[in-house]
């Protein structure tokens, strides 16, 4: 999962540095929402060891 978030934030950085702020904001907000939803789902799944932070 961490690799997915890194890819999403790398796309955001690419759009930011090329001056395309609207797509950068879409990727950033979408990535943050997806990360929050996945963390919330993992929080409510008992015994799902992959989601637990070490």
Protein Blocks (a to p, Z undefined) as FASTA:
>chain_A
ZZmmmmmmmmmmmmmmnopaklmmmmmmmmmmmmmmmmmmmmmmghilklpcZZ
